[in-house]
């Protein structure tokens, strides 16, 4: 893919804006809510399941669009791994109901078809749909071709190159790599894939993905998350699906603060409010277009790994990722001799050491690379302080050694 080609109102910005049938999705826009309708009797969330186009359209108008959904995502089959995957022909047999539903809806929204097959996507776009939600992440290599030809937005969920294994990627680094499968269109929205799509994916896999959500902004494409009532959230509070709305809303606000642009949900009104809270209290960052195509943007980086993603996006030297963030570490309880030794060793590194008013307190300020250098010296030259050094390394160095 062309990592340097950006679109939208700010063509040189790191984070592009995607136009989904007139709906702008990106950093300069409010968080977008994707409501869900299922044309599938197998779906586990029964309130969103309909077989009658008229009843489905009424639900879309009343429970989705009127409650604040910007996008309506219509699924033709269940994501439940207990059921067999439908073929493209079987999905096409259900598509008529979805198209008839669109024709009966009175409200205004962007309509997305959830599918893994390019044939279904093309038929849906011909039938009036506005965008595609590919749950197999371009495992069908013709999918990006269809979406580019029709010039539509497409949500791409991270998956292996297998049409029967949507979202079956566990390790976070593998998820990131899976999103590169068959490239990205100019209007791709990435989805790191949460939930029980595979037997192998664990609750902790999803939690680690959520913790590292900012890293996926390194693609420079808007991000969609589907976390509504997911098990990795329910299990934190010990809730079943019915009682999981509060944890979903808490996670929604966090996801938006961490850079998510689209939230897919069955609980539209509540999720909209939570997303707006996350957006309101996100940290303001520099983002501006100047004259002659020049633009400046502060990247959303809080860890060296996230910095590495952005460097990789522009094919830059990723070894400097350890200099992309600064950490402040307070150390208390040291006797004067140990405190002075830490201060002396820090003078030989880029870490700044500041004494507090107490003779047992100091604050260390530096990048992951700087802390890696300091902790090496604490271990080698100040053995009694090796436990302090090891703990700082675990906290500040993103599980990598960024020493020069």
C-alpha positions as MATLAB code, in Angstrom:
seq = 'XXXXXXXXXXXXXXXXXXXXXXXXXXXXXXXXXXXXXXXXXXXXXXXXXXXXXXXXXXXXXXXXXXXXXXXXXXXXXXXXXXXXXXXXXXXXXXXXXXXXXXXXXXXXXXXXXXXXXXXXXXXXXXXXXXXXXXXXXXXXXXXXXXXXXXXXXXXXXXXXXXXXXXXXXXXXXXXXXXXXXXXXXXXXXXXXXXXXXXXXXXXXXXXXXXXXXXXXXXXXXXXXXXXXXXXXXXXXXXXXXXXXXXXXXXXXXXXXXXXXXXXXXXXXXXXXXXXXXXXXXXXXXXXXXXXXXXXXXXXXXXXXXXXXXXXXXXXXXXXXXXXXXXXXXXXXXXXXXXXXXXXXXXXXXXXXXXXXXXXXXXXXXXXXXXXXXXXXXXXXXXXXXXXXXXXXXXXXXXXXXXXX';
ca = [
       0.000    0.000    0.000;
       1.073    3.623   -0.444;
       1.800    4.688    3.124;
       2.287    8.315    2.119;
      -1.013    8.933    0.337;
      -3.530   10.707    2.548;
      -6.991   11.950    1.688;
      -9.590   14.210    3.196;
      -9.530   17.899    4.061;
      -5.947   17.699    5.336;
      -4.147   15.586    2.711;
      -0.778   15.566    4.413;
      -2.017   14.727    7.890;
      -0.972   11.444    9.491;
      -4.587   10.519   10.299;
      -6.733   10.634    7.200;
     -10.422   11.458    7.150;
     -12.653    8.910    5.415;
     -15.801    9.976    3.592;
     -18.498    7.315    4.072;
     -21.299    8.383    1.732;
     -20.999   11.975    2.953;
     -20.322   11.075    6.593;
     -16.838   12.239    7.592;
     -14.964    9.848    9.895;
     -11.696   10.950   11.471;
      -9.934   12.902   14.185;
     -11.639   16.209   13.402;
     -15.106   14.650   13.600;
     -17.307   13.524   16.497;
     -17.240    9.808   17.314;
     -19.578    7.921   15.002;
     -22.036    5.323   16.267;
     -22.718    2.177   14.244;
     -25.990    0.503   15.206;
     -26.598   -3.160   14.395;
     -29.421   -5.003   12.651;
     -29.250   -8.769   12.123;
     -31.008  -10.617    9.307;
     -30.015  -13.839   11.011;
     -32.045  -16.045   13.315;
     -28.791  -17.476   14.710;
     -27.640  -14.171   16.167;
     -27.213  -14.318   19.969;
     -28.601  -10.791   20.464;
     -32.294  -11.410   19.787;
     -33.587   -7.806   20.134;
     -31.771   -6.879   16.910;
     -32.919   -9.921   14.863;
     -35.683   -9.547   12.277;
     -36.956  -11.522    9.301;
     -39.680   -9.071    8.226;
     -38.395   -6.041    6.264;
     -41.172   -3.819    7.627;
     -40.468   -4.771   11.244;
     -36.747   -4.444   10.643;
     -37.172   -0.972    9.139;
     -39.280    0.126   12.099;
     -36.566   -1.093   14.457;
     -33.868    0.738   12.472;
     -35.826    3.991   12.561;
     -36.927    3.794   16.205;
     -34.062    2.045   18.005;
     -31.073    2.944   15.866;
     -31.391    6.140   13.818;
     -33.694    8.015   16.196;
     -31.377    7.098   19.080;
     -28.317    8.548   17.348;
     -26.847    5.926   15.001;
     -24.816    7.481   12.194;
     -24.262    4.104   10.522;
     -26.504    1.032   10.423;
     -24.604   -2.244    9.988;
     -26.718   -5.114    8.683;
     -25.462   -8.643    9.257;
     -26.633  -11.649    7.269;
     -25.197  -14.345    9.526;
     -24.205  -14.866   13.124;
     -20.645  -14.351   14.323;
     -21.171  -17.181   16.817;
     -18.441  -19.747   16.202;
     -20.893  -22.559   17.072;
     -22.578  -22.122   13.685;
     -21.299  -23.055   10.258;
     -20.104  -20.239    8.043;
     -22.573  -19.334    5.324;
     -21.442  -19.467    1.724;
     -21.634  -16.411   -0.509;
     -24.703  -17.938   -2.171;
     -26.426  -18.400    1.199;
     -25.674  -14.820    2.178;
     -27.033  -13.598   -1.152;
     -30.272  -15.477   -0.451;
     -30.707  -13.316    2.679;
     -29.669  -10.064    1.061;
     -33.102   -9.336   -0.435;
     -34.514   -8.914    3.070;
     -31.760   -6.433    3.920;
     -32.329   -4.429    0.721;
     -36.089   -4.361    1.282;
     -35.411   -3.072    4.783;
     -33.346   -0.195    3.396;
     -36.163    0.736    1.050;
     -38.603    0.935    3.988;
     -36.447    2.995    6.350;
     -37.496    6.632    6.652;
     -34.532    7.925    8.675;
     -31.170    9.097    7.386;
     -28.060    7.012    8.002;
     -25.142    5.378    6.226;
     -25.962    1.715    5.568;
     -23.224   -0.886    5.871;
     -23.359   -4.525    4.818;
     -21.451   -6.969    7.002;
     -19.961   -9.706    4.846;
     -16.742  -11.492    3.955;
     -17.524  -12.026    0.259;
     -16.943   -9.588   -2.577;
     -19.983  -10.939   -4.459;
     -22.253  -10.066   -1.546;
     -20.633   -6.663   -1.092;
     -21.082   -5.826   -4.773;
     -24.725   -6.941   -4.804;
     -25.412   -4.943   -1.640;
     -23.783   -1.799   -3.051;
     -25.824   -2.204   -6.225;
     -28.895   -2.567   -3.999;
     -28.403    0.716   -2.160;
     -25.867    0.051    0.599;
     -23.267    2.763    1.241;
     -20.321    0.909    2.781;
     -18.944   -2.526    3.628;
     -17.964   -4.134    6.929;
     -15.573   -6.953    6.002;
     -15.327   -9.302    8.984;
     -12.554  -11.359    7.345;
     -10.231   -8.458    6.611;
      -9.860   -8.852    2.832;
      -9.324  -12.620    3.013;
     -11.320  -12.436   -0.213;
      -8.702  -10.609   -2.328;
     -11.375   -9.160   -4.601;
     -13.033   -7.315   -1.722;
     -10.703   -4.282   -1.751;
     -11.028   -4.147   -5.537;
     -14.825   -3.935   -5.304;
     -14.714   -1.314   -2.552;
     -12.200    0.798   -4.472;
     -14.193    0.488   -7.682;
     -17.386    1.643   -5.957;
     -15.402    4.263   -3.994;
     -16.992    3.276   -0.680;
     -15.765    3.160    2.888;
     -14.912   -0.314    4.152;
     -14.326   -1.468    7.711;
     -11.585   -4.107    7.697;
     -11.484   -6.461   10.679;
      -8.151   -8.104   11.448;
      -8.270  -11.781   10.453;
      -6.152  -14.579    9.048;
      -6.233  -15.166    5.263;
      -9.135  -17.576    5.731;
     -12.780  -16.845    4.923;
     -13.921  -19.191    7.697;
     -11.873  -17.671   10.544;
     -12.926  -14.038   11.117;
     -11.046  -12.354   13.917;
      -9.154  -15.506   14.866;
      -5.914  -13.658   15.641;
      -4.697  -13.616   19.225;
      -1.339  -11.882   19.641;
      -1.567   -8.104   19.351;
       1.435   -7.849   17.045;
      -0.117  -10.495   14.771;
      -3.378   -8.509   14.720;
      -1.466   -5.471   13.534;
       0.193   -7.478   10.783;
      -3.114   -9.127    9.793;
      -4.579   -5.721    8.999;
      -2.075   -5.455    6.145;
      -3.550   -8.513    4.396;
      -4.202   -7.523    0.764;
      -3.515   -3.866    1.563;
      -5.812   -0.978    2.450;
      -8.031    1.142    0.248;
      -8.051    4.925    0.609;
     -11.342    4.596    2.492;
     -10.461    1.731    4.821;
     -11.459    1.903    8.493;
      -9.489   -0.592   10.566;
     -11.000   -2.889   13.219;
      -8.623   -4.780   15.563;
     -11.283   -7.471   16.200;
     -12.615   -7.966   19.707;
     -14.687  -10.862   20.945;
     -15.078  -14.603   20.749;
     -14.613  -15.088   17.045;
     -12.296  -18.055   17.612;
     -11.844  -20.818   20.140;
      -8.209  -19.838   20.635;
      -8.725  -16.167   21.473;
      -8.827  -15.571   25.223;
     -10.239  -12.831   27.413;
      -6.689  -11.699   28.143;
      -5.941  -11.463   24.404;
      -8.786   -8.968   24.039;
      -7.722   -7.060   27.142;
      -4.174   -6.704   25.835;
      -5.500   -5.468   22.496;
      -7.645   -2.902   24.286;
      -4.730   -1.750   26.453;
      -2.668   -1.164   23.297;
      -5.480    0.398   21.275;
      -3.522    3.573   20.482;
      -0.985    1.543   18.540;
      -3.487    0.857   15.781;
      -3.625    4.589   15.033;
      -0.182    4.044   13.542;
      -1.872    2.988   10.318;
      -3.134    6.534    9.767;
      -6.654    5.203    9.109;
      -9.754    5.746   11.265;
     -10.489    2.947   13.727;
     -13.676    1.027   14.508;
     -14.130   -0.969   17.696;
     -16.874   -3.481   18.440;
     -16.788   -4.013   22.210;
     -20.461   -3.894   23.168;
     -21.153   -6.388   25.995;
     -18.065   -8.406   25.076;
     -16.835  -11.106   27.448;
     -13.467   -9.469   28.112;
     -15.405   -6.595   29.704;
     -18.170   -8.622   31.342;
     -15.686  -10.824   33.146;
     -14.053   -7.830   34.845;
     -17.264   -7.045   36.718;
     -18.730  -10.549   36.782;
     -21.725   -9.641   34.600;
     -23.732  -11.649   32.111;
     -24.661  -10.228   28.717;
     -27.884   -8.667   29.987;
     -26.105   -6.854   32.811;
     -23.070   -5.762   30.809;
     -24.222   -2.360   29.576;
     -22.372   -0.323   32.258;
     -19.010   -1.968   31.550;
     -19.550   -1.482   27.810;
     -20.192    2.218   28.307;
     -17.123    2.655   30.489;
     -14.990    0.934   27.848;
     -16.568    3.038   25.087;
     -15.448    6.283   26.703;
     -11.937    4.873   27.128;
     -11.818    3.607   23.535;
     -12.743    7.013   22.129;
     -10.191    8.726   24.356;
      -7.603    6.285   23.006;
      -8.430    7.123   19.421;
     -11.406    5.049   18.226;
     -13.557    6.845   15.648;
     -16.485    4.419   15.184;
     -18.182    2.423   17.944;
     -20.292   -0.541   16.852;
     -23.099   -1.280   19.303;
     -26.555   -2.677   19.978;
     -27.157    0.024   22.631;
     -27.144    3.148   20.513;
     -28.412    5.943   22.756;
     -26.313    4.980   25.768;
     -23.203    4.315   23.703;
     -23.530    7.660   21.946;
     -23.469    9.454   25.301;
     -20.461    7.469   26.517;
     -18.594    8.165   23.271;
     -19.262   11.888   23.575;
     -17.824   11.861   27.105;
     -14.698   10.116   25.870;
     -14.380   12.649   23.071;
     -14.954   15.660   25.312;
     -12.208   14.705   27.744;
      -9.647   13.513   25.220;
      -6.428   15.492   25.315;
      -6.262   18.306   22.785;
      -3.515   17.760   20.236;
      -1.970   20.023   17.632;
      -3.456   19.380   14.208;
      -3.372   22.099   11.594;
      -2.982   22.639    7.868;
      -0.796   25.540    6.789;
      -0.122   27.104    3.399;
       1.096   25.238    0.309;
       0.068   21.809    1.564;
       2.161   22.003    4.729;
       0.576   20.474    7.829;
       1.578   19.792   11.406;
       0.124   17.175   13.723;
       0.934   15.877   17.191;
       0.732   12.105   17.017;
      -1.199   10.175   19.647;
       1.735    8.376   21.261;
       1.964    7.312   24.911;
       4.256    4.292   24.547;
       7.378    3.580   22.542;
       5.526    0.775   20.740;
       2.928    3.243   19.508;
       5.725    5.518   18.334;
       7.251    2.591   16.484;
       3.981    2.048   14.592;
       3.981    5.626   13.311;
       7.631    5.438   12.295;
       6.919    2.210   10.433;
       3.997    3.867    8.633;
       6.363    6.316    6.922;
       9.108    3.706    6.443;
      11.355    5.488    8.941;
      14.006    4.152   11.291;
      12.035    2.569   14.147;
      15.047    2.406   16.439;
      14.286    5.948   17.587;
      10.906    4.874   18.969;
      12.417    4.793   22.424;
      12.784    8.584   22.232;
       9.124    9.196   21.332;
       7.684    9.478   24.855;
       8.822   10.755   28.233;
       8.164    9.066   31.561;
       8.335   10.460   35.104;
       9.226    7.993   37.856;
       9.174    8.877   41.556;
      11.399    6.825   43.839;
      10.865    7.086   47.597;
      12.408    5.523   50.684;
      16.020    5.554   49.535;
      18.679    6.355   52.075;
      20.865    9.394   51.188;
      23.750    7.269   49.920;
      21.544    5.272   47.495;
      19.757    8.395   46.366;
      23.058   10.104   45.594;
      24.261    7.038   43.721;
      21.180    7.072   41.504;
      21.720   10.770   40.865;
      25.366   10.209   39.981;
      24.596    7.404   37.556;
      21.791    9.410   35.925;
      24.279   12.172   35.116;
      25.949    9.734   32.735;
      22.657    9.137   30.897;
      19.918   11.290   29.284;
      17.733   10.744   32.385;
      17.150   13.854   34.499;
      17.218   13.316   38.254;
      15.442   15.849   40.486;
      15.634   15.787   44.290;
      12.494   16.267   46.305;
      12.206   18.186   49.564;
      12.602   14.925   51.472;
      16.081   13.464   51.545;
      14.538   10.083   50.612;
      12.675   11.151   47.466;
      13.684   11.795   43.862;
      11.988   12.002   40.482;
      13.519   10.588   37.308;
      12.542   12.027   33.916;
      13.463   10.394   30.629;
      12.558    8.406   27.532;
      12.427    4.598   27.364;
      15.846    4.602   25.701;
      17.282    6.752   28.461;
      15.773    4.590   31.191;
      17.134    1.450   29.528;
      20.629    2.921   29.773;
      20.154    4.001   33.393;
      18.698    0.681   34.528;
      21.622   -1.178   32.957;
      23.979    0.869   35.088;
      21.891    0.476   38.225;
      22.127   -3.286   37.787;
      25.843   -3.416   37.010;
      27.243   -0.593   39.129;
      24.790   -0.357   42.012;
      23.802   -3.908   42.887;
      21.710   -2.981   45.957;
      19.542   -0.902   43.627;
      19.060   -3.597   40.974;
      15.476   -4.241   42.100;
      14.666   -0.557   41.554;
      16.328   -0.676   38.163;
      14.497   -3.820   37.079;
      11.124   -2.433   38.089;
      11.750    0.820   36.214;
      12.790   -1.171   33.142;
       9.567   -3.204   33.232;
       7.508   -0.032   33.500;
       9.275    2.296   31.100;
      10.790    0.241   28.329;
       7.736   -1.327   26.696;
       9.185   -4.816   27.028;
      12.013   -3.777   24.692;
      15.508   -2.504   25.342;
      15.904    0.866   23.700;
      19.492    1.478   24.825;
      21.614    3.011   22.093;
];
